[in-house]
Amino acid sequence: MDMIVGGPGAFIGGVYRIAACLDGEIELVCGAFSSDARQSLEMGAKLGLSADRIYGSY
């Protein structure tokens, strides 16, 4: 799955990620976590995503 928003300081992003992965059928593979490219890259790295799958804009 991909995720748009839910980066640093966004409470609901973590909730969505946990809920989506409960049954083990979904894997987060890419995302744009913030409109700030640096913050998006940091969040994607924290989540273990490949740098080429982390987007700095929506």
C-alpha positions in Angstrom: 0.0 0.0 0.0 1.0 3.6 -0.3 0.4 6.4 2.1 -0.3 10.0 1.5 0.3 12.2 4.7 0.8 10.7 8.1 4.3 12.0 8.7 6.0 13.5 11.8 3.5 14.8 14.3 0.5 13.3 12.6 -1.3 11.1 15.1 -3.6 9.4 12.6 -0.9 8.2 10.2 0.5 5.8 12.8 -3.0 4.5 13.6 -3.7 3.9 9.9 -0.4 2.0 9.4 -1.0 -0.2 12.4 -4.6 -1.0 11.4 -3.6 -1.8 7.8 -0.9 -4.2 8.9 -2.9 -6.1 11.5 -3.7 -9.1 9.4 -0.3 -9.2 7.7 -1.8 -9.0 4.3 -0.6 -5.4 3.5 2.9 -4.0 3.2 3.7 -0.3 3.1 5.9 0.2 0.1 5.9 3.9 -0.7 4.5 7.2 0.5 4.5 11.0 0.6 4.4 11.7 4.3 4.7 15.5 4.3 4.6 18.4 1.9 8.1 19.1 3.3 10.5 16.8 1.2 13.0 16.5 4.1 10.4 15.5 6.6 8.9 13.0 4.1 12.3 11.4 3.5 13.0 11.2 7.3 9.6 9.5 7.9 10.0 7.1 5.1 13.5 6.1 6.3 12.1 5.5 9.8 9.6 3.2 8.2 12.3 1.3 6.4 11.2 2.4 2.9 13.6 2.6 0.0 14.6 6.3 -0.7 13.4 6.0 -4.3 9.9 5.2 -3.0 9.6 8.2 -0.7 8.0 11.2 -2.3 8.6 14.8 -1.3 5.3 16.2 -2.6 1.7 15.1 -3.0 
